[in-house]
Amino acid sequence: MNKKKIALGIVGVGLVAYFGTVYMVNQDDKKVAQQNLTQFSSLDQSTLDYQAMKVLADKGCGYCHTPNSEMPFYSEMPVAKQIMEADVKVAMRHFDMTNLFDDVKQSNPVSEVALARLEKVLYDDSMPPAIYLTMHWSASMSKDEKHTLLKWIREKRSERHAQSPVSEERKGKVLQPIYTMFETDADKAELGKVLYHDTRLSGDNSVSCASCHSLDTGGVDRLVTSVGIHGQVGGINAPTVFNAVYNKLQFWDGRAADLQDQAGGPPFNPIEMGSVDWDEIVDKLSQDPEMVAMFKKVYSGDINGNNITDAIAEFEKTLTTPNSRFDQYLMGNTDALDSHEKYGLMLFKKYDCQTCHAGEAMGGETFETMGMKADYFADRGTEMTDADLGRYNFTGNKEDKHKFKVPTLRNIELTPPYFHDGHADTLNKAIYDMGKYQVGVEMSEQEVDAIKAFLKTLTGDYEGRPLS
């Protein structure tokens, strides 16, 4: 009898301690939520922006999905500290919400990827995690709160894609057709096209931009890594130039802010084009009467590095590839895809591929860790290279090691081999590896074939003809 009383007493004390701790945690959560919400004080509280941010603040999303967030009072306790640090590290790898919050505060378009990831967890109820809810009861999301966030997501997409030719309902979806055409100066773009194909930008007059990014082969060279001046082999796969204008940043590591910045890099890379400086290039171009005349027409005669890269960037703005069969499907032609391709699209969504490959270009918005679910580099079986460090090479931030720009999926069938290292020689292997290393699933051969069939519908038109 005494043992039973003791056991009941222990249980009672435990329950009191648990409920007392939960009460303190939730009081602390309310305080932190109010503090986090102050960053949106400039927003009208009647707007959907404010209401959505209030839900995210109330649910404590910032604890794990923003760096250096104020943590609950128990975060310094032994065991709890280690568990929370590990949870935050994993959460930040999957979804850093900092840019989402900044975009809302600054009234900027919200990242397509951020919206897709938030939408995913709302639909599959994977957030907040069950273990988190055992202490943070107020983090449980009601049906109305989910509705608010989903409505906000649709509103943000519809605002961004207001000019899209798709239906109003489709404007609120994650996958969009290519419809944005960028205004360009025709004469400047024509000069840029000439410069893009001009080998005089290289030190020995043997390599042009088109050497590694040929418009006849999907905007790439179809080599594992590109070959530059004097036959030197580079350390990274050449990404396609088609639809590069949609990229948030340029290069695999994002070291170039825009197309013009990117165009100024390869000419002076000793392995790629090997020129000494702009004076060397300008001297060669200035001896060509036709080139001088073109620069005079566009830039009042000034041949210099800034104008050269400006013209090339203007040309690259024209390298968009709309009117793929998938674009036609999104715009209402349900017969544009056959049943096998539609099955591939279903699998594409099932495995959450759209949470990285979002927007018009279906990529190019974010930098993601190669090997989220398994060790890609260990399995690859080759030595690590400097290129494998990814975005870290530019930022020096250890959290950016092995992060690479998510490539566009547009025209993907035309741009083998795949990944930054060109390790996947076929589209089938690239799809399988993405499933294994990024999603954590080993797809069947039938699933891979179906997704491949869908991806082949993303090949668009250039200058009115299907890209090949």
Protein Blocks (a to p, Z undefined) as FASTA:
>chain_A
ZZmmmmmmmmmmmmmmmmmmmmmmmmmmmmmmmmmmmmmmmpcfkbmklmmmmmmmmnom
mmmmcghiacdfklmgghjlmmmmmmmmmmmmmoccklmmmmmmnopacdfklmmmmmmm
mmnopaccfklmmmmmmlpccfklmmmmmmmmmmmmmmmmmmpcbdfklmmpmbdcdfbd
cdddfklmmmmmmmmmmmklpmnopacfklmmcfkloopaoiabdcdehhiacfbdcddf
ehklmpmbgcjkopafblmlmmmmmmmmmklnopablmlmmmmmmmpmklmmmmmmmnno
pacfklmmmmmmmmmmmmccehifklmmmnopaklpcfklmmmmmmmmmnommmmmgcjk
ogajaccdehjkbcfklmnopacdfklnmmmlmnopaklgoiacdddfehklmmccedjk
omambfklmmmmmmmmmnopacdfklmmmmmmmmmmmpcceehiacZZ
